[in-house]
Amino acid sequence: MNNAHIQFGSSVVSLEDFQEHPEKYAHTVLLARNTAGHALCLCTPTHPKLVIAKRANRFYVAGWPNEG
């Protein structure tokens, strides 16, 4: 079981739930992408930025380029 979480603006979502039901979070993710421009990975104390991308009407998150 994965215990990682993602922060989209003021909302915190489990990575597992986001991966299984991305459509449930579409509005939250879009709002974060349009305001902050990124999400945060809460998997480490440094909270690295995550790029928010949209492909084929589905949102994805990925590590920020050159930040590990």
mmCIF file of the N, C-alpha and C atoms, coordinates in Angstrom:
data_MODEL
# 
_entry.id   MODEL 
# 
loop_
_atom_site.group_PDB 
_atom_site.id 
_atom_site.type_symbol 
_atom_site.label_atom_id 
_atom_site.label_alt_id 
_atom_site.label_comp_id 
_atom_site.label_asym_id 
_atom_site.label_entity_id 
_atom_site.label_seq_id 
_atom_site.pdbx_PDB_ins_code 
_atom_site.Cartn_x 
_atom_site.Cartn_y 
_atom_site.Cartn_z 
_atom_site.occupancy 
_atom_site.B_iso_or_equiv 
_atom_site.pdbx_formal_charge 
_atom_site.auth_seq_id 
_atom_site.auth_comp_id 
_atom_site.auth_asym_id 
_atom_site.auth_atom_id 
_atom_site.pdbx_PDB_model_num 
ATOM 1   N N  . MET A 1 1  ? 0.844   -1.190 0.000   1.00 0.00 ? 1  MET A N  1 
ATOM 2   C CA . MET A 1 1  ? 0.000   0.000  0.000   1.00 0.00 ? 1  MET A CA 1 
ATOM 3   C C  . MET A 1 1  ? 0.883   1.244  0.000   1.00 0.00 ? 1  MET A C  1 
ATOM 4   N N  . ASN A 1 2  ? 0.558   2.184  -0.842  1.00 0.00 ? 2  ASN A N  1 
ATOM 5   C CA . ASN A 1 2  ? 1.316   3.426  -0.970  1.00 0.00 ? 2  ASN A CA 1 
ATOM 6   C C  . ASN A 1 2  ? 0.805   4.439  0.049   1.00 0.00 ? 2  ASN A C  1 
ATOM 7   N N  . ASN A 1 3  ? 1.724   5.120  0.730   1.00 0.00 ? 3  ASN A N  1 
ATOM 8   C CA . ASN A 1 3  ? 1.343   6.091  1.753   1.00 0.00 ? 3  ASN A CA 1 
ATOM 9   C C  . ASN A 1 3  ? 1.673   7.525  1.325   1.00 0.00 ? 3  ASN A C  1 
ATOM 10  N N  . ALA A 1 4  ? 2.015   7.725  0.059   1.00 0.00 ? 4  ALA A N  1 
ATOM 11  C CA . ALA A 1 4  ? 2.413   9.047  -0.439  1.00 0.00 ? 4  ALA A CA 1 
ATOM 12  C C  . ALA A 1 4  ? 1.187   9.929  -0.673  1.00 0.00 ? 4  ALA A C  1 
ATOM 13  N N  . HIS A 1 5  ? 1.404   11.234 -0.520  1.00 0.00 ? 5  HIS A N  1 
ATOM 14  C CA . HIS A 1 5  ? 0.338   12.215 -0.748  1.00 0.00 ? 5  HIS A CA 1 
ATOM 15  C C  . HIS A 1 5  ? 0.842   13.345 -1.630  1.00 0.00 ? 5  HIS A C  1 
ATOM 16  N N  . ILE A 1 6  ? -0.091  13.977 -2.333  1.00 0.00 ? 6  ILE A N  1 
ATOM 17  C CA . ILE A 1 6  ? 0.202   15.108 -3.203  1.00 0.00 ? 6  ILE A CA 1 
ATOM 18  C C  . ILE A 1 6  ? -0.626  16.293 -2.727  1.00 0.00 ? 6  ILE A C  1 
ATOM 19  N N  . GLN A 1 7  ? -0.010  17.478 -2.746  1.00 0.00 ? 7  GLN A N  1 
ATOM 20  C CA . GLN A 1 7  ? -0.742  18.685 -2.396  1.00 0.00 ? 7  GLN A CA 1 
ATOM 21  C C  . GLN A 1 7  ? -1.006  19.479 -3.664  1.00 0.00 ? 7  GLN A C  1 
ATOM 22  N N  . PHE A 1 8  ? -2.284  19.708 -3.935  1.00 0.00 ? 8  PHE A N  1 
ATOM 23  C CA . PHE A 1 8  ? -2.732  20.542 -5.052  1.00 0.00 ? 8  PHE A CA 1 
ATOM 24  C C  . PHE A 1 8  ? -3.332  21.797 -4.436  1.00 0.00 ? 8  PHE A C  1 
ATOM 25  N N  . GLY A 1 9  ? -2.578  22.875 -4.373  1.00 0.00 ? 9  GLY A N  1 
ATOM 26  C CA . GLY A 1 9  ? -3.065  24.088 -3.716  1.00 0.00 ? 9  GLY A CA 1 
ATOM 27  C C  . GLY A 1 9  ? -3.286  23.808 -2.247  1.00 0.00 ? 9  GLY A C  1 
ATOM 28  N N  . SER A 1 10 ? -4.511  23.957 -1.759  1.00 0.00 ? 10 SER A N  1 
ATOM 29  C CA . SER A 1 10 ? -4.801  23.693 -0.353  1.00 0.00 ? 10 SER A CA 1 
ATOM 30  C C  . SER A 1 10 ? -5.361  22.287 -0.127  1.00 0.00 ? 10 SER A C  1 
ATOM 31  N N  . SER A 1 11 ? -5.478  21.495 -1.182  1.00 0.00 ? 11 SER A N  1 
ATOM 32  C CA . SER A 1 11 ? -6.012  20.132 -1.074  1.00 0.00 ? 11 SER A CA 1 
ATOM 33  C C  . SER A 1 11 ? -4.891  19.104 -1.045  1.00 0.00 ? 11 SER A C  1 
ATOM 34  N N  . VAL A 1 12 ? -5.029  18.128 -0.157  1.00 0.00 ? 12 VAL A N  1 
ATOM 35  C CA . VAL A 1 12 ? -4.069  17.024 -0.067  1.00 0.00 ? 12 VAL A CA 1 
ATOM 36  C C  . VAL A 1 12 ? -4.791  15.745 -0.467  1.00 0.00 ? 12 VAL A C  1 
ATOM 37  N N  . VAL A 1 13 ? -4.168  14.999 -1.388  1.00 0.00 ? 13 VAL A N  1 
ATOM 38  C CA . VAL A 1 13 ? -4.770  13.810 -1.971  1.00 0.00 ? 13 VAL A CA 1 
ATOM 39  C C  . VAL A 1 13 ? -3.780  12.661 -1.866  1.00 0.00 ? 13 VAL A C  1 
ATOM 40  N N  . SER A 1 14 ? -4.266  11.465 -1.589  1.00 0.00 ? 14 SER A N  1 
ATOM 41  C CA . SER A 1 14 ? -3.362  10.315 -1.593  1.00 0.00 ? 14 SER A CA 1 
ATOM 42  C C  . SER A 1 14 ? -2.983  10.008 -3.044  1.00 0.00 ? 14 SER A C  1 
ATOM 43  N N  . LEU A 1 15 ? -1.729  9.672  -3.243  1.00 0.00 ? 15 LEU A N  1 
ATOM 44  C CA . LEU A 1 15 ? -1.249  9.341  -4.587  1.00 0.00 ? 15 LEU A CA 1 
ATOM 45  C C  . LEU A 1 15 ? -2.029  8.159  -5.143  1.00 0.00 ? 15 LEU A C  1 
ATOM 46  N N  . GLU A 1 16 ? -2.285  7.181  -4.314  1.00 0.00 ? 16 GLU A N  1 
ATOM 47  C CA . GLU A 1 16 ? -3.020  5.996  -4.750  1.00 0.00 ? 16 GLU A CA 1 
ATOM 48  C C  . GLU A 1 16 ? -4.418  6.361  -5.257  1.00 0.00 ? 16 GLU A C  1 
ATOM 49  N N  . ASP A 1 17 ? -5.137  7.201  -4.523  1.00 0.00 ? 17 ASP A N  1 
ATOM 50  C CA . ASP A 1 17 ? -6.477  7.605  -4.944  1.00 0.00 ? 17 ASP A CA 1 
ATOM 51  C C  . ASP A 1 17 ? -6.424  8.441  -6.221  1.00 0.00 ? 17 ASP A C  1 
ATOM 52  N N  . PHE A 1 18 ? -5.433  9.327  -6.317  1.00 0.00 ? 18 PHE A N  1 
ATOM 53  C CA . PHE A 1 18 ? -5.278  10.140 -7.525  1.00 0.00 ? 18 PHE A CA 1 
ATOM 54  C C  . PHE A 1 18 ? -5.027  9.256  -8.744  1.00 0.00 ? 18 PHE A C  1 
ATOM 55  N N  . GLN A 1 19 ? -4.186  8.234  -8.583  1.00 0.00 ? 19 GLN A N  1 
ATOM 56  C CA . GLN A 1 19 ? -3.888  7.347  -9.700  1.00 0.00 ? 19 GLN A CA 1 
ATOM 57  C C  . GLN A 1 19 ? -5.088  6.500  -10.102 1.00 0.00 ? 19 GLN A C  1 
ATOM 58  N N  . GLU A 1 20 ? -5.880  6.081  -9.127  1.00 0.00 ? 20 GLU A N  1 
ATOM 59  C CA . GLU A 1 20 ? -7.027  5.233  -9.415  1.00 0.00 ? 20 GLU A CA 1 
ATOM 60  C C  . GLU A 1 20 ? -8.250  6.009  -9.908  1.00 0.00 ? 20 GLU A C  1 
ATOM 61  N N  . HIS A 1 21 ? -8.399  7.270  -9.453  1.00 0.00 ? 21 HIS A N  1 
ATOM 62  C CA . HIS A 1 21 ? -9.579  8.061  -9.799  1.00 0.00 ? 21 HIS A CA 1 
ATOM 63  C C  . HIS A 1 21 ? -9.204  9.493  -10.190 1.00 0.00 ? 21 HIS A C  1 
ATOM 64  N N  . PRO A 1 22 ? -8.395  9.674  -11.223 1.00 0.00 ? 22 PRO A N  1 
ATOM 65  C CA . PRO A 1 22 ? -7.943  11.022 -11.570 1.00 0.00 ? 22 PRO A CA 1 
ATOM 66  C C  . PRO A 1 22 ? -9.082  11.969 -11.938 1.00 0.00 ? 22 PRO A C  1 
ATOM 67  N N  . GLU A 1 23 ? -10.155 11.443 -12.498 1.00 0.00 ? 23 GLU A N  1 
ATOM 68  C CA . GLU A 1 23 ? -11.277 12.292 -12.892 1.00 0.00 ? 23 GLU A CA 1 
ATOM 69  C C  . GLU A 1 23 ? -11.933 12.961 -11.684 1.00 0.00 ? 23 GLU A C  1 
ATOM 70  N N  . LYS A 1 24 ? -11.856 12.320 -10.539 1.00 0.00 ? 24 LYS A N  1 
ATOM 71  C CA . LYS A 1 24 ? -12.433 12.853 -9.298  1.00 0.00 ? 24 LYS A CA 1 
ATOM 72  C C  . LYS A 1 24 ? -11.741 14.141 -8.864  1.00 0.00 ? 24 LYS A C  1 
ATOM 73  N N  . TYR A 1 25 ? -10.481 14.308 -9.274  1.00 0.00 ? 25 TYR A N  1 
ATOM 74  C CA . TYR A 1 25 ? -9.678  15.456 -8.851  1.00 0.00 ? 25 TYR A CA 1 
ATOM 75  C C  . TYR A 1 25 ? -9.407  16.456 -9.973  1.00 0.00 ? 25 TYR A C  1 
ATOM 76  N N  . ALA A 1 26 ? -10.060 16.306 -11.114 1.00 0.00 ? 26 ALA A N  1 
ATOM 77  C CA . ALA A 1 26 ? -9.771  17.142 -12.277 1.00 0.00 ? 26 ALA A CA 1 
ATOM 78  C C  . ALA A 1 26 ? -9.887  18.636 -11.969 1.00 0.00 ? 26 ALA A C  1 
ATOM 79  N N  . HIS A 1 27 ? -10.936 19.052 -11.295 1.00 0.00 ? 27 HIS A N  1 
ATOM 80  C CA . HIS A 1 27 ? -11.118 20.480 -10.987 1.00 0.00 ? 27 HIS A CA 1 
ATOM 81  C C  . HIS A 1 27 ? -10.028 20.972 -10.033 1.00 0.00 ? 27 HIS A C  1 
ATOM 82  N N  . THR A 1 28 ? -9.717  20.193 -9.018  1.00 0.00 ? 28 THR A N  1 
ATOM 83  C CA . THR A 1 28 ? -8.686  20.551 -8.033  1.00 0.00 ? 28 THR A CA 1 
ATOM 84  C C  . THR A 1 28 ? -7.325  20.683 -8.703  1.00 0.00 ? 28 THR A C  1 
ATOM 85  N N  . VAL A 1 29 ? -6.996  19.752 -9.571  1.00 0.00 ? 29 VAL A N  1 
ATOM 86  C CA . VAL A 1 29 ? -5.704  19.756 -10.268 1.00 0.00 ? 29 VAL A CA 1 
ATOM 87  C C  . VAL A 1 29 ? -5.628  20.938 -11.239 1.00 0.00 ? 29 VAL A C  1 
ATOM 88  N N  . LEU A 1 30 ? -6.687  21.187 -11.975 1.00 0.00 ? 30 LEU A N  1 
ATOM 89  C CA . LEU A 1 30 ? -6.719  22.312 -12.907 1.00 0.00 ? 30 LEU A CA 1 
ATOM 90  C C  . LEU A 1 30 ? -6.553  23.633 -12.166 1.00 0.00 ? 30 LEU A C  1 
ATOM 91  N N  . LEU A 1 31 ? -7.224  23.790 -11.043 1.00 0.00 ? 31 LEU A N  1 
ATOM 92  C CA . LEU A 1 31 ? -7.095  24.998 -10.242 1.00 0.00 ? 31 LEU A CA 1 
ATOM 93  C C  . LEU A 1 31 ? -5.660  25.189 -9.757  1.00 0.00 ? 31 LEU A C  1 
ATOM 94  N N  . ALA A 1 32 ? -5.031  24.119 -9.278  1.00 0.00 ? 32 ALA A N  1 
ATOM 95  C CA . ALA A 1 32 ? -3.634  24.204 -8.821  1.00 0.00 ? 32 ALA A CA 1 
ATOM 96  C C  . ALA A 1 32 ? -2.703  24.552 -9.976  1.00 0.00 ? 32 ALA A C  1 
ATOM 97  N N  . ARG A 1 33 ? -2.936  23.945 -11.130 1.00 0.00 ? 33 ARG A N  1 
ATOM 98  C CA . ARG A 1 33 ? -2.086  24.221 -12.294 1.00 0.00 ? 33 ARG A CA 1 
ATOM 99  C C  . ARG A 1 33 ? -2.217  25.675 -12.744 1.00 0.00 ? 33 ARG A C  1 
ATOM 100 N N  . ASN A 1 34 ? -3.418  26.218 -12.687 1.00 0.00 ? 34 ASN A N  1 
ATOM 101 C CA . ASN A 1 34 ? -3.652  27.588 -13.145 1.00 0.00 ? 34 ASN A CA 1 
ATOM 102 C C  . ASN A 1 34 ? -3.243  28.643 -12.121 1.00 0.00 ? 34 ASN A C  1 
ATOM 103 N N  . THR A 1 35 ? -3.181  28.304 -10.847 1.00 0.00 ? 35 THR A N  1 
ATOM 104 C CA . THR A 1 35 ? -2.814  29.286 -9.819  1.00 0.00 ? 35 THR A CA 1 
ATOM 105 C C  . THR A 1 35 ? -1.350  29.139 -9.408  1.00 0.00 ? 35 THR A C  1 
ATOM 106 N N  . ALA A 1 36 ? -0.979  27.993 -8.870  1.00 0.00 ? 36 ALA A N  1 
ATOM 107 C CA . ALA A 1 36 ? 0.398   27.787 -8.412  1.00 0.00 ? 36 ALA A CA 1 
ATOM 108 C C  . ALA A 1 36 ? 1.325   27.357 -9.549  1.00 0.00 ? 36 ALA A C  1 
ATOM 109 N N  . GLY A 1 37 ? 0.762   26.668 -10.527 1.00 0.00 ? 37 GLY A N  1 
ATOM 110 C CA . GLY A 1 37 ? 1.568   26.182 -11.645 1.00 0.00 ? 37 GLY A CA 1 
ATOM 111 C C  . GLY A 1 37 ? 2.220   24.834 -11.395 1.00 0.00 ? 37 GLY A C  1 
ATOM 112 N N  . HIS A 1 38 ? 1.995   24.256 -10.221 1.00 0.00 ? 38 HIS A N  1 
ATOM 113 C CA . HIS A 1 38 ? 2.591   22.969 -9.885  1.00 0.00 ? 38 HIS A CA 1 
ATOM 114 C C  . HIS A 1 38 ? 1.864   22.371 -8.680  1.00 0.00 ? 38 HIS A C  1 
ATOM 115 N N  . ALA A 1 39 ? 2.193   21.126 -8.383  1.00 0.00 ? 39 ALA A N  1 
ATOM 116 C CA . ALA A 1 39 ? 1.733   20.456 -7.169  1.00 0.00 ? 39 ALA A CA 1 
ATOM 117 C C  . ALA A 1 39 ? 2.969   20.197 -6.315  1.00 0.00 ? 39 ALA A C  1 
ATOM 118 N N  . LEU A 1 40 ? 2.767   19.680 -5.112  1.00 0.00 ? 40 LEU A N  1 
ATOM 119 C CA . LEU A 1 40 ? 3.878   19.337 -4.229  1.00 0.00 ? 40 LEU A CA 1 
ATOM 120 C C  . LEU A 1 40 ? 3.769   17.875 -3.820  1.00 0.00 ? 40 LEU A C  1 
ATOM 121 N N  . CYS A 1 41 ? 4.902   17.184 -3.836  1.00 0.00 ? 41 CYS A N  1 
ATOM 122 C CA . CYS A 1 41 ? 4.960   15.812 -3.353  1.00 0.00 ? 41 CYS A CA 1 
ATOM 123 C C  . CYS A 1 41 ? 5.229   15.868 -1.851  1.00 0.00 ? 41 CYS A C  1 
ATOM 124 N N  . LEU A 1 42 ? 4.378   15.250 -1.073  1.00 0.00 ? 42 LEU A N  1 
ATOM 125 C CA . LEU A 1 42 ? 4.548   15.264 0.378   1.00 0.00 ? 42 LEU A CA 1 
ATOM 126 C C  . LEU A 1 42 ? 5.267   14.009 0.868   1.00 0.00 ? 42 LEU A C  1 
ATOM 127 N N  . CYS A 1 43 ? 6.005   13.362 -0.035  1.00 0.00 ? 43 CYS A N  1 
ATOM 128 C CA . CYS A 1 43 ? 6.698   12.118 0.291   1.00 0.00 ? 43 CYS A CA 1 
ATOM 129 C C  . CYS A 1 43 ? 7.983   12.344 1.083   1.00 0.00 ? 43 CYS A C  1 
ATOM 130 N N  . THR A 1 44 ? 8.528   13.551 1.038   1.00 0.00 ? 44 THR A N  1 
ATOM 131 C CA . THR A 1 44 ? 9.741   13.879 1.784   1.00 0.00 ? 44 THR A CA 1 
ATOM 132 C C  . THR A 1 44 ? 9.546   15.221 2.480   1.00 0.00 ? 44 THR A C  1 
ATOM 133 N N  . PRO A 1 45 ? 10.355  15.517 3.487   1.00 0.00 ? 45 PRO A N  1 
ATOM 134 C CA . PRO A 1 45 ? 10.222  16.801 4.197   1.00 0.00 ? 45 PRO A CA 1 
ATOM 135 C C  . PRO A 1 45 ? 10.478  18.029 3.321   1.00 0.00 ? 45 PRO A C  1 
ATOM 136 N N  . THR A 1 46 ? 11.173  17.861 2.196   1.00 0.00 ? 46 THR A N  1 
ATOM 137 C CA . THR A 1 46 ? 11.480  19.005 1.328   1.00 0.00 ? 46 THR A CA 1 
ATOM 138 C C  . THR A 1 46 ? 10.333  19.353 0.383   1.00 0.00 ? 46 THR A C  1 
ATOM 139 N N  . HIS A 1 47 ? 9.323   18.497 0.268   1.00 0.00 ? 47 HIS A N  1 
ATOM 140 C CA . HIS A 1 47 ? 8.150   18.711 -0.587  1.00 0.00 ? 47 HIS A CA 1 
ATOM 141 C C  . HIS A 1 47 ? 8.522   19.176 -1.998  1.00 0.00 ? 47 HIS A C  1 
ATOM 142 N N  . PRO A 1 48 ? 9.175   18.302 -2.785  1.00 0.00 ? 48 PRO A N  1 
ATOM 143 C CA . PRO A 1 48 ? 9.556   18.702 -4.146  1.00 0.00 ? 48 PRO A CA 1 
ATOM 144 C C  . PRO A 1 48 ? 8.348   19.040 -5.015  1.00 0.00 ? 48 PRO A C  1 
ATOM 145 N N  . LYS A 1 49 ? 8.570   19.962 -5.950  1.00 0.00 ? 49 LYS A N  1 
ATOM 146 C CA . LYS A 1 49 ? 7.518   20.367 -6.885  1.00 0.00 ? 49 LYS A CA 1 
ATOM 147 C C  . LYS A 1 49 ? 7.230   19.245 -7.866  1.00 0.00 ? 49 LYS A C  1 
ATOM 148 N N  . LEU A 1 50 ? 5.979   19.182 -8.295  1.00 0.00 ? 50 LEU A N  1 
ATOM 149 C CA . LEU A 1 50 ? 5.553   18.238 -9.323  1.00 0.00 ? 50 LEU A CA 1 
ATOM 150 C C  . LEU A 1 50 ? 4.936   19.018 -10.483 1.00 0.00 ? 50 LEU A C  1 
ATOM 151 N N  . VAL A 1 51 ? 5.346   18.677 -11.674 1.00 0.00 ? 51 VAL A N  1 
ATOM 152 C CA . VAL A 1 51 ? 4.761   19.260 -12.884 1.00 0.00 ? 51 VAL A CA 1 
ATOM 153 C C  . VAL A 1 51 ? 3.371   18.660 -13.064 1.00 0.00 ? 51 VAL A C  1 
ATOM 154 N N  . ILE A 1 52 ? 2.417   19.483 -13.446 1.00 0.00 ? 52 ILE A N  1 
ATOM 155 C CA . ILE A 1 52 ? 1.071   19.008 -13.755 1.00 0.00 ? 52 ILE A CA 1 
ATOM 156 C C  . ILE A 1 52 ? 0.896   19.084 -15.267 1.00 0.00 ? 52 ILE A C  1 
ATOM 157 N N  . ALA A 1 53 ? 0.662   17.924 -15.871 1.00 0.00 ? 53 ALA A N  1 
ATOM 158 C CA . ALA A 1 53 ? 0.484   17.863 -17.322 1.00 0.00 ? 53 ALA A CA 1 
ATOM 159 C C  . ALA A 1 53 ? -0.885  17.280 -17.637 1.00 0.00 ? 53 ALA A C  1 
ATOM 160 N N  . LYS A 1 54 ? -1.401  17.616 -18.805 1.00 0.00 ? 54 LYS A N  1 
ATOM 161 C CA . LYS A 1 54 ? -2.672  17.055 -19.248 1.00 0.00 ? 54 LYS A CA 1 
ATOM 162 C C  . LYS A 1 54 ? -2.487  16.479 -20.641 1.00 0.00 ? 54 LYS A C  1 
ATOM 163 N N  . ARG A 1 55 ? -2.843  15.207 -20.755 1.00 0.00 ? 55 ARG A N  1 
ATOM 164 C CA . ARG A 1 55 ? -2.766  14.522 -22.048 1.00 0.00 ? 55 ARG A CA 1 
ATOM 165 C C  . ARG A 1 55 ? -4.019  13.678 -22.211 1.00 0.00 ? 55 ARG A C  1 
ATOM 166 N N  . ALA A 1 56 ? -4.623  13.770 -23.357 1.00 0.00 ? 56 ALA A N  1 
ATOM 167 C CA . ALA A 1 56 ? -5.829  12.985 -23.664 1.00 0.00 ? 56 ALA A CA 1 
ATOM 168 C C  . ALA A 1 56 ? -6.888  13.140 -22.574 1.00 0.00 ? 56 ALA A C  1 
ATOM 169 N N  . ASN A 1 57 ? -7.123  14.389 -22.154 1.00 0.00 ? 57 ASN A N  1 
ATOM 170 C CA . ASN A 1 57 ? -8.135  14.716 -21.147 1.00 0.00 ? 57 ASN A CA 1 
ATOM 171 C C  . ASN A 1 57 ? -7.908  14.064 -19.790 1.00 0.00 ? 57 ASN A C  1 
ATOM 172 N N  . ARG A 1 58 ? -6.653  13.753 -19.477 1.00 0.00 ? 58 ARG A N  1 
ATOM 173 C CA . ARG A 1 58 ? -6.317  13.177 -18.169 1.00 0.00 ? 58 ARG A CA 1 
ATOM 174 C C  . ARG A 1 58 ? -5.107  13.916 -17.609 1.00 0.00 ? 58 ARG A C  1 
ATOM 175 N N  . PHE A 1 59 ? -5.147  14.236 -16.319 1.00 0.00 ? 59 PHE A N  1 
ATOM 176 C CA . PHE A 1 59 ? -4.042  14.915 -15.666 1.00 0.00 ? 59 PHE A CA 1 
ATOM 177 C C  . PHE A 1 59 ? -3.019  13.916 -15.143 1.00 0.00 ? 59 PHE A C  1 
ATOM 178 N N  . TYR A 1 60 ? -1.752  14.315 -15.223 1.00 0.00 ? 60 TYR A N  1 
ATOM 179 C CA . TYR A 1 60 ? -0.633  13.525 -14.723 1.00 0.00 ? 60 TYR A CA 1 
ATOM 180 C C  . TYR A 1 60 ? 0.259   14.446 -13.907 1.00 0.00 ? 60 TYR A C  1 
ATOM 181 N N  . VAL A 1 61 ? 0.991   13.876 -12.963 1.00 0.00 ? 61 VAL A N  1 
ATOM 182 C CA . VAL A 1 61 ? 2.009   14.626 -12.238 1.00 0.00 ? 61 VAL A CA 1 
ATOM 183 C C  . VAL A 1 61 ? 3.337   13.910 -12.410 1.00 0.00 ? 61 VAL A C  1 
ATOM 184 N N  . ALA A 1 62 ? 4.400   14.692 -12.433 1.00 0.00 ? 62 ALA A N  1 
ATOM 185 C CA . ALA A 1 62 ? 5.739   14.147 -12.602 1.00 0.00 ? 62 ALA A CA 1 
ATOM 186 C C  . ALA A 1 62 ? 6.729   15.028 -11.854 1.00 0.00 ? 62 ALA A C  1 
ATOM 187 N N  . GLY A 1 63 ? 7.889   14.474 -11.549 1.00 0.00 ? 63 GLY A N  1 
ATOM 188 C CA . GLY A 1 63 ? 8.923   15.256 -10.870 1.00 0.00 ? 63 GLY A CA 1 
ATOM 189 C C  . GLY A 1 63 ? 9.315   16.479 -11.674 1.00 0.00 ? 63 GLY A C  1 
ATOM 190 N N  . TRP A 1 64 ? 9.603   17.562 -10.984 1.00 0.00 ? 64 TRP A N  1 
ATOM 191 C CA . TRP A 1 64 ? 10.025  18.808 -11.612 1.00 0.00 ? 64 TRP A CA 1 
ATOM 192 C C  . TRP A 1 64 ? 11.367  18.561 -12.290 1.00 0.00 ? 64 TRP A C  1 
ATOM 193 N N  . PRO A 1 65 ? 11.567  19.047 -13.520 1.00 0.00 ? 65 PRO A N  1 
ATOM 194 C CA . PRO A 1 65 ? 12.832  18.809 -14.224 1.00 0.00 ? 65 PRO A CA 1 
ATOM 195 C C  . PRO A 1 65 ? 14.046  19.263 -13.414 1.00 0.00 ? 65 PRO A C  1 
ATOM 196 N N  . ASN A 1 66 ? 15.072  18.465 -13.414 1.00 0.00 ? 66 ASN A N  1 
ATOM 197 C CA . ASN A 1 66 ? 16.357  18.719 -12.754 1.00 0.00 ? 66 ASN A CA 1 
ATOM 198 C C  . ASN A 1 66 ? 16.271  18.831 -11.238 1.00 0.00 ? 66 ASN A C  1 
ATOM 199 N N  . GLU A 1 67 ? 15.205  18.341 -10.619 1.00 0.00 ? 67 GLU A N  1 
ATOM 200 C CA . GLU A 1 67 ? 15.095  18.377 -9.166  1.00 0.00 ? 67 GLU A CA 1 
ATOM 201 C C  . GLU A 1 67 ? 15.058  16.995 -8.534  1.00 0.00 ? 67 GLU A C  1 
ATOM 202 N N  . GLY A 1 68 ? 15.305  15.981 -9.320  1.00 0.00 ? 68 GLY A N  1 
ATOM 203 C CA . GLY A 1 68 ? 15.357  14.619 -8.766  1.00 0.00 ? 68 GLY A CA 1 
ATOM 204 C C  . GLY A 1 68 ? 14.044  13.951 -8.591  1.00 0.00 ? 68 GLY A C  1 
# 
